[in-house]
Amino acid sequence: MGWETRERGTSYYTRSRWVNGRVAREYIGTGYIGKIVALDDKLKRLQNEEEAARWREELECLKRSAAFLHALAEAAEVLTQARLLASGCHRH
């Protein structure tokens, strides 16, 4: 995506997108239309980046929670085995 300047000196805004495994350029426009669409595309990119950052942060939080739960489960297993041994039970 970006502004292109041709031989005549006119700048216009284009988008690139994948179509059937190839990159296709889409002509958007010049002047105010091009500027408005360029700003809109930039805003959408920034929103997508923010959302991706929030998802990464959420994933890290879930990983920390899973690690804590794993450690808690191990501690519960050790305490259960200790209690059973203390009360006279044992494994064959």
Buried (B, 14 or more C-beta within 10 A) or exposed (E): BEEEEEEEEEEBBBBEEEEEEEEEEEEBBEEEEBBEBBEEBEEEEEEEEEEEEEEEEEEEEEEEEEEEEEEEEEEEEEEEEEEEEEEEEEEE
